[in-house]
Amino acid sequence: MTKRKINKKFFRLVCIIFAWVVLIDICLVTYHFFFKEKFKTFYIELVGAPEMTIGYGDTYSDPGFVAYDAKDGDLTANVVTDGSVDTLKLGQYTLVYKVTNSRNKEDSVSRVVNVVDNKIPEMTLNGEEKIFIFNGKKYEDEGCIALDNYDGDLSGSIVVNNDIDYEKAGIYTIKYEVKDSSGNESSIERKIYIDTMDDSSVDNYVISLEKYIKAKNYKVSLGYYNIENEYTYKYKNETVYYGASLIKTLDALYIYENNMITNTTRNWVKDAISVSSNSAHANLIKTIGFQNLKKYGNNLGTKYTLIGGDNYGNTTVDDQLVVFKKLYSFLESSEYGDELKGYFINDYSNYLIYEGLPKVAHKYGWFDVYYHNVGIVYDEHPYIIVVLSNGNYSSKPEIFRDLSKKIYELHKLMHY
């Protein structure tokens, strides 16, 4: 019996000692993680992350640090930094920040900065991005240039991929690819359009068309853009004209693309496009803002939007091709496309229409001797036509129908 009692007492004592040890450990851990750091009297701490990554050649700006001592106060100005970062040399750099208080006690922290090459090589095509040729002929590849921020000229390392069948019509891609020494990859493409038409017939037609225009003494500029294969023909495309009501196409695009559609603005757009109302245009440009509309046109790629001293401005064939390419894209992709297209498809001063021609979404402009017609012809293979003039042709619609027929004949030479 005595022996059993001694064992029980001993066991109880062991349990008590174990419980105290566990409690002390818990207190020490709690102090270390929750109180010690909070009540440190002397310390230095990083501002920002302890490890950073910066691009090759970029400027390194250290986020900094904070140093404090309960007796000395703010010691941030006393911090000494060991190490530096050379952003023109790839690698890993360690910066050590040290501070000493008045009692000669030292504390330190460190930051790792990785300098890496994380920029892809810049590639630029030699020659045009889009090449139009005829079947049986070959394109002599002009190549491209690749420049890297770290490796320099990588043009000699470019890999060229293409699967062009010069005997078969179609749209082909030449893809140029390059990789720098850090593994950053870049690529650029060139489109090759191979057509089944005979180039001599097209060349001869274009020559004859321009002779025809001169013989007729038409004071015009022409533009043709085949939406399906992107073939483009332009005649006096850089001649600047007073744009008149052609600006109203941009009114409509801005309102619809920027979701400014209300019952009021919808009616203004309808009137500005379908019957070319000047008062509707005045209301729209006031709602949009002159500078906003000008910036919108410039961002699309036009050069003369609202240049000319009034709310109508100047234009060229190039500018109108830009605007109507955007219009076609919007009409095809937007939920409001059919609604807006309905405003453009009308007969009001539409001199592009002639018997047998498919429906045309158009806009005309007229002031004094300037008369213009621009449209999207919804043929089986749709195209854009631009006719700008300064010959007082508003009273002679047959001239525009004549030129519209001529452009359609050019269009029919395309066999895709």
Secondary structure, DSSP 8 states (H G I E B T S, - for coil): -HHHHHHHHHHHHHHHHHHHHHHHHHHHHHIIIIIITTT-SEEEEESS-SEEEEETT-------EEEEETTTEE-GGG-EEE----TTS-EEEEEEEEEE-TT--EEEEEEEEEEE-----EEEESS-SEEEEETT-------EEEEETTTEE-GGG-EEE----TTS-EEEEEEEEEE-TT--EEEEEEEEEEESS-HHHHHHHHHHHHHHHHHHT--EEEEEEETTT--EEEESTT--EE-GGGGHHHHHHHHHHTT---HHHHHHHHHHHHS--HHHHHHHHHHH-HHHHHHHHHHHT-S-BT-SSSSSBEE-HHHHHHHHHHHHHHHHHSTTHHHHHHHHS--TT-TT--TT---EEEEEEEETTEEEEEEEE-SSS-EEEEEEE-S--TT-HHHHHHHHHHHHHHHHT---
